[in-house]
């Protein structure tokens, strides 16, 4: 049978070893790498329907996988005004005023990417935005997607006029007189206003998701671990695949919230393994805490504002029981845990689950049950050393450190933590050297998704524009470690190291083609390295004009 894809005159870089293979050509058949050898033999495998590309010395590596992203919910979230580039309140007000001018009378304004650092030392509250939102129903997501600012009109329409109790660690922030300030912390509080805000149609969400996924493919991504399955997102993936418009291989972990019943847990277990050729449900996403910027993380001792002192789950023991149930059923878990107390509790829960039913638990979708901790922003040495013995993956987003914190600790995140804890931030290198599998991702739309920018951030620990000093340069990864964080480590976390993340015959033909060797390009130039081609299962999903 003729090959589906033949790549010629290439330099083949295997992420497993960091070495160039002694071959110049690759052929893919039925979604797998079928041949590695020289150009002449590869040409002989081509037929009339084969895609043949002469790469003229470009570098082929295993397809880059984002270890943590939100394709569909992020597509919907980013349909509003983009505030991610606003560095101060003047810029925020200017951007919002322009958006208000374009609104129809009575229409809602949605925004996203608002950085709390834009408020300086002032409280994050709607009043700080001035009169620009007077009479306008507005809901603006802060950059972390764990909080939002609602205008007075939006609160009025939602009937939110004071504090409310929630079954999870959420809060409608109020002033001393009990009046809402507009700041909504965590999902349940945000949903109190989102419930009355208009949503885009299914067709609009699907079109936006297709646009986002195509751009992700063009950035070099061939896969992603999608950390939610809310609303109709699974139907969106199915529809896009049916249309031939799904350019990434997606592994999806639906959310499990603290209020989930035993029946809800059973449904999450039932969903495992469902999906299509390029997407499937494989895991469950949970939250152990919120964010340091909002004072909703879970720290061993409170932050400098006296906050971040409790878990997202009102009863952390219930979380421990859920982890045990999922582990026993063979379901891998990914838990959002930012603070040191949250990470410790997750590791304790996994250790207990393994002790009760063995490290492998039941038979998982991938034949192995590997749990993960997401984010891990500040942890002490003894916690760092626990990941490897438990076989727990450390899922890290280095661009969070690069874009939202500062080396001089003048940012909101660092000021809340204090010098000692801010000084042990995003310990990618320490975790790696302690034997943990470090999986790299973007958490898009929290931070930009281009994988080369993520890898560059892991290597130089500076913002993309290189305008600031590195934050914790001793925690930088080497070029090979950064590449492995988006290839072999991502495959390991998914229990797929025998068929993904390497350039080897029999492995998936998920491929990223770059203009030069990413291991030899300087750290500060990596993000701009041209992506020439991406392929998923041997099908070209992006091809630059120069390829």
HUHU-V704883 format. One record per backbone hydrogen bond with DSSP energy under -0.5 kcal/mol. CO is the residue of the C=O (numbers start at 0). NH is the residue of the N-H. If there is no record, write none. Layout:
co = [CO;CO]
nh = [NH;NH]
//
This chain:
co = [3;4;5;6;7;8;9;10;10;11;11;12;12;13;13;13;18;20;22;23;24;25;26;26;27;27;28;30;31;31;32;34;36;36;37;38;39;41;42;44;46;49;50;52;52;54;57;58;59;60;63;63;64;65;67;67;67;68;69;70;71;72;73;75;76;80;80;82;84;87;88;89;90;91;92;93;94;95;96;97;98;99;103;107;108;109;110;111;113;114;115;116;117;118;122;124;125;126;128;129;130;132;134;135;136;137;138;138;139;140;141;145;146;147;148;150;151;152;153;154;154;155;158;167;170;170;172;172;174;178;180;181;182;183;183;184;184;185;186;187;188;188;189;189;190;192;192;193;200;201;202;203;204;205;206;207;208;209;210;211;212;213;214;215;216;219;221;222;223;223;224;224;225;229;231;232;233;234;235;236;237;238;239;240;244;247;248;249;249;250;251;251;253;256;260;261;262;263;264;265;266;267;268;270;273;277;278;279;279;280;282;283;284;285;287;290;290;291;294;295;296;296;297;297;302;306;307;311;311;313;314;314;315;316;317;318;319;320;321;322;323;324;325;326;326;329;329;331;332;333;333;334;334;335;335;336;337;337;338;339;340;341;342;343;344;345;346;347;348;349;350;351;352;353;357;361;363;367;368;370;371;372;373;373;376;379;379;380;382;382;383;384;385;386;386;387;392;392;393;393;394;395;396;396;397;398;399;400;405;410;411;412;413;415;417;418;420;421;423;425;426;427;428;429;430;431;435;436;436;438;439;442;443;449;449;450;451;452;453;454;455;456;457;460;462;469;471;472;474;477;478;479;480;481;482;483;483;483;484;485;486;487;488;489;490;491;495;495;498;501;503;506;507;508;508;509;510;511;511;512;512;513;515;516;516;521;521;522;524;525;529;529;531;532;533;533;534;535;538;541;543]
nh = [50;27;52;25;54;56;11;12;59;13;20;14;61;16;17;18;13;22;11;9;36;6;33;34;3;4;31;508;28;33;505;26;23;24;41;42;43;44;45;2;49;51;5;7;54;57;10;513;12;511;221;222;66;224;441;442;443;226;73;74;75;76;77;78;79;82;111;85;86;91;92;93;94;95;96;97;98;99;100;101;101;102;106;109;138;80;140;82;142;117;118;119;88;121;124;127;128;129;131;132;133;135;136;137;108;150;110;140;148;113;144;185;141;183;139;154;155;156;157;158;159;158;160;169;172;184;180;181;177;174;125;149;172;147;185;170;188;189;190;191;191;192;192;193;194;195;196;196;204;205;206;207;208;209;210;211;212;213;214;215;216;217;218;220;219;63;248;65;225;250;68;226;252;232;235;236;237;238;239;240;241;242;244;243;246;249;223;251;279;225;253;281;284;259;264;265;266;267;268;269;270;271;271;273;280;249;275;251;281;272;253;333;255;335;311;295;296;294;307;289;298;309;340;341;305;302;298;168;313;315;317;318;319;320;321;322;323;324;325;326;327;328;330;329;361;331;364;283;371;285;335;336;373;287;288;375;376;377;342;343;344;345;346;347;348;349;350;351;352;353;354;355;356;357;360;363;366;369;370;392;334;394;336;375;425;382;383;384;385;386;386;388;389;390;391;390;372;394;395;438;374;440;399;400;401;402;403;404;408;414;415;416;417;303;421;422;423;424;378;427;430;431;432;433;435;434;437;393;438;395;66;445;69;452;453;454;455;456;457;458;459;460;476;470;465;471;474;475;428;481;482;483;484;485;485;486;488;489;439;64;490;491;492;493;495;494;498;499;507;503;506;32;509;510;537;62;534;60;513;531;532;58;517;519;520;524;525;525;527;528;514;531;543;512;540;541;510;538;535;533;546]
//
